[in-house]
Amino acid sequence: MKNFKLIAAALCVSFSSSLSAGEAKLTDKDYFTVAGQAVTLTAVEPGRAAVPPVLLSPRDIAGMNKAAGGGIVNAGMAAWSVINSGAPSGSYSSAYASAIPGFSFNWGNVTGWTGPKEMIYGYKVTNLMGVDVIDVKYKISFFYGGTEDYSSKGARLDDYIAQATGQTGGEETKDNRVHGRYITNFTVQPVSVDIKWGWKFDLAVKMSDPMNIGTKLNPVAALQASLNWIQSTPFATKGGTLTYNVDGLGNFKDLNVQEKGVSEKMAPVEALEIPAISWN
């Protein structure tokens, strides 16, 4: 009986010590205080022709054909989650956006794609104890430069000119060969996620409506992506928005260079070929 009491007492002391250590960690503000944060960027630009996977269903294409004549539409999603509660979200694997013609669209008529162009961002937060409590990487990827060739004079070119300009095209207008530069398969996906106990990090994407930054007869598609992030601990929650622009010519613009504490510490772009990443 005496031995039993000694064992019980020892277990009680051990449990109390463990609980106290957990409580101490929970209330240790050094663990939950940011000492530093850094953003790194790796750019991958293959610069070669590519055939992007067709992600549109017949229903998607049918819906686009009803869009206003001459318009550029997003044939994908307007919003999706990338990282949710410190883990890759289940919705990112099938989420993408595209900026393509919204009338009589046919994938077979669009060629000349280049890509994918990839920008891999790394975001790391270190606390006062020297622990990297948030270490995530996410990839922005897109194909660009897709063009429709109307070099052959015919009804298809007449239809385009009528819808784009509101008037019937004459011979002089037809000689201005219509091409356009479009975007497809724009994605934001997690590459790696490492979040320590007690910290949370969320990242979600919201796409703008596509824009035409070219002309009616030679459109250049553009997309703007807003990445909303939330970082939280038991003591504090903060968040913000990261904004990026891409266009059909392959240009990528990071609009966050003025954001204090993050983008101002961004390292120079490093050109680097990386192995293909499977998202299946």
C-alpha positions in Angstrom: 0.0 0.0 0.0 2.9 2.3 0.9 4.5 1.7 -2.5 1.3 2.4 -4.3 1.0 5.8 -2.6 4.6 6.6 -3.5 3.9 5.7 -7.2 0.7 7.8 -7.2 2.5 10.7 -5.7 5.3 10.5 -8.3 2.8 10.4 -11.2 1.0 13.4 -9.7 4.2 15.4 -9.4 5.2 14.4 -13.0 1.9 15.5 -14.4 1.9 18.8 -12.5 5.4 19.5 -13.8 4.4 18.8 -17.4 1.3 21.0 -17.0 3.3 23.8 -15.5 5.8 23.7 -18.4 2.9 23.8 -20.9 1.3 26.7 -19.1 4.7 28.5 -18.9 5.1 28.1 -22.7 1.6 29.4 -23.3 2.3 32.5 -21.3 5.9 33.0 -22.4 5.6 36.2 -24.5 9.1 35.7 -25.9 7.8 32.6 -27.7 4.9 34.6 -29.2 6.9 37.8 -29.9 8.2 38.4 -33.4 12.0 39.1 -33.5 12.3 39.2 -37.2 10.6 38.3 -40.5 11.9 37.9 -44.0 10.6 37.4 -47.5 12.5 35.6 -50.3 11.6 35.4 -53.9 12.7 32.9 -56.6 11.7 33.6 -60.2 11.5 30.8 -62.7 11.1 31.9 -66.3 11.5 29.1 -68.8 10.9 31.4 -71.8 9.8 28.6 -74.0 6.6 27.6 -75.8 4.2 25.5 -73.8 0.8 23.8 -74.1 -1.1 24.5 -70.8 -3.5 21.9 -69.6 -7.1 22.5 -70.6 -9.0 23.2 -67.4 -12.3 24.3 -68.9 -15.3 22.1 -69.1 -17.9 22.3 -71.9 -20.2 24.1 -69.5 -17.5 26.7 -68.7 -17.0 27.4 -72.4 -20.8 27.6 -73.0 -21.1 30.1 -70.3 -18.3 32.2 -71.7 -19.9 32.4 -75.1 -22.7 34.4 -73.5 -20.3 37.1 -72.3 -20.4 40.6 -73.8 -18.8 40.8 -77.3 -15.2 41.8 -77.3 -14.8 41.2 -73.5 -12.1 39.3 -71.6 -13.5 37.1 -68.9 -12.1 35.0 -66.0 -12.8 31.4 -67.0 -11.7 30.1 -63.6 -12.4 30.9 -59.9 -12.7 34.3 -58.3 -11.4 33.2 -54.9 -9.9 30.3 -53.1 -7.9 29.3 -50.0 -4.2 28.5 -50.1 -3.3 27.9 -46.4 -5.9 27.4 -43.8 -5.2 27.2 -40.1 -1.5 26.5 -40.7 -2.1 23.7 -43.3 -2.4 23.6 -47.1 -6.1 24.1 -48.0 -8.0 21.4 -49.8 -9.3 23.9 -52.4 -6.0 25.0 -54.0 -5.4 21.9 -56.1 -8.2 22.7 -58.6 -8.2 26.5 -58.2 -7.0 28.7 -61.1 -8.0 31.9 -63.0 -7.7 32.7 -66.7 -8.2 35.9 -68.7 -9.3 34.9 -72.1 -11.8 36.0 -74.8 -15.4 35.8 -73.7 -17.0 35.2 -77.1 -17.0 32.1 -79.4 -13.9 30.9 -77.5 -12.2 27.8 -78.8 -9.0 26.4 -77.3 -8.0 25.1 -80.7 -7.8 28.6 -82.1 -5.4 29.9 -79.4 -1.7 29.0 -79.6 1.6 30.6 -78.8 1.5 30.0 -75.0 4.7 30.5 -73.0 5.3 29.3 -69.5 4.6 28.6 -66.9 6.2 31.7 -65.3 6.7 31.0 -61.6 7.3 33.2 -58.7 8.1 31.3 -55.4 7.7 33.4 -52.3 9.1 32.3 -48.9 7.8 34.0 -45.7 9.6 33.2 -42.4 8.9 34.6 -38.9 11.4 34.1 -36.1 10.5 34.7 -32.4 12.6 36.1 -29.6 13.7 32.6 -28.6 15.3 32.2 -32.1 12.6 29.7 -33.3 11.3 29.9 -36.8 7.6 29.7 -35.9 6.3 30.4 -39.4 8.1 29.1 -42.5 5.9 28.9 -45.6 6.5 29.0 -49.3 3.8 29.6 -51.9 4.0 29.6 -55.7 2.4 32.1 -58.2 2.3 30.5 -61.6 0.7 31.4 -65.0 0.9 30.8 -68.7 0.8 33.9 -71.0 1.0 35.0 -74.6 -1.8 32.9 -76.0 -3.0 34.4 -79.2 -5.7 33.9 -81.8 -4.6 34.1 -85.4 -7.0 35.7 -87.8 -4.6 36.0 -90.8 -7.1 34.2 -93.0 -9.9 36.5 -94.0 -13.3 35.1 -93.3 -16.4 35.2 -91.3 -14.6 34.6 -88.0 -12.6 37.8 -88.4 -15.7 39.7 -89.4 -17.5 38.5 -86.3 -14.5 39.5 -84.1 -14.3 43.0 -85.6 -18.1 43.5 -85.3 -18.1 42.5 -81.6 -14.9 44.3 -80.6 -15.7 47.6 -82.4 -19.4 47.6 -82.9 -19.0 47.9 -86.7 -18.4 45.8 -89.7 -14.7 45.5 -90.7 -13.6 46.6 -94.2 -10.6 45.4 -96.0 -8.4 48.0 -94.4 -9.5 46.9 -90.9 -9.0 43.2 -91.8 -5.4 43.9 -92.7 -4.8 44.8 -89.0 -4.4 41.2 -88.1 -6.0 40.5 -84.8 -3.9 38.5 -82.3 -4.3 39.4 -78.6 -2.3 38.1 -75.7 -4.1 36.1 -73.0 -3.5 34.5 -69.6 -4.4 31.0 -68.5 -4.0 28.7 -65.5 -3.0 31.5 -63.1 -2.6 29.7 -59.7 -1.4 30.4 -56.2 -0.5 27.1 -54.4 1.5 26.2 -51.3 4.9 24.7 -51.8 5.8 24.0 -48.1 4.1 24.9 -44.8 5.8 24.7 -41.4 3.9 26.3 -38.6 5.0 25.8 -34.9 2.6 25.1 -32.0 0.5 28.1 -30.9 0.9 30.0 -34.1 -1.6 30.2 -37.0 -1.2 31.4 -40.5 -3.9 31.7 -43.2 -3.6 32.7 -46.9 -6.4 33.2 -49.3 -6.7 34.5 -52.9 -9.2 37.0 -54.4 -9.0 37.7 -58.1 -10.0 41.0 -59.8 -12.1 41.0 -63.0 -9.8 40.7 -66.0 -8.8 43.9 -67.8 -7.8 44.7 -71.3 -4.7 46.9 -71.2 -4.2 46.7 -75.0 -6.6 47.8 -77.8 -9.9 46.5 -79.0 -8.4 44.8 -82.0 -5.2 43.7 -80.2 -6.2 43.0 -76.6 -3.7 42.3 -73.8 -5.2 40.6 -70.8 -4.3 41.6 -67.3 -5.2 40.1 -63.9 -4.7 41.4 -60.4 -4.5 39.0 -57.4 -5.0 40.0 -53.8 -3.5 37.6 -51.3 -5.2 38.1 -47.9 -3.1 36.8 -45.0 -3.8 36.4 -41.3 -1.1 35.7 -38.6 -2.2 35.0 -35.1 -1.1 33.8 -31.6 -3.0 33.6 -28.3 -1.9 37.2 -27.7 -2.4 38.9 -31.0 -3.8 38.7 -34.5 -2.7 40.8 -37.5 -3.2 40.6 -41.2 -2.8 42.3 -44.5 -3.1 42.1 -48.3 -0.4 41.3 -50.8 -1.2 42.4 -54.4 0.3 41.2 -57.6 -0.4 42.0 -61.3 0.2 39.8 -64.3 -0.5 40.4 -68.0 -0.6 38.6 -71.3 2.9 39.7 -72.2 4.4 37.9 -69.3 4.9 40.9 -67.0 4.7 40.3 -63.3 4.5 43.2 -60.8 4.7 42.9 -57.0 2.8 45.9 -55.7 3.9 45.4 -52.1 7.3 47.1 -52.2 6.1 49.8 -49.8 4.8 47.4 -47.2 6.9 47.9 -44.1 8.5 45.0 -42.3 8.0 42.5 -45.1 8.5 43.6 -48.7 11.2 46.1 -47.9 13.4 43.2 -46.8 12.8 41.2 -50.0 15.9 39.7 -51.4 16.9 40.2 -55.1 15.2 37.9 -57.6 17.3 34.8 -58.3 16.9 33.1 -61.6 16.8 29.4 -60.9 15.4 26.4 -62.6 13.6 24.1 -60.2 12.2 20.6 -60.6 8.6 20.3 -61.7 6.2 20.0 -58.8 3.3 17.6 -59.0 0.1 18.9 -57.4 -1.8 15.5 -57.7 
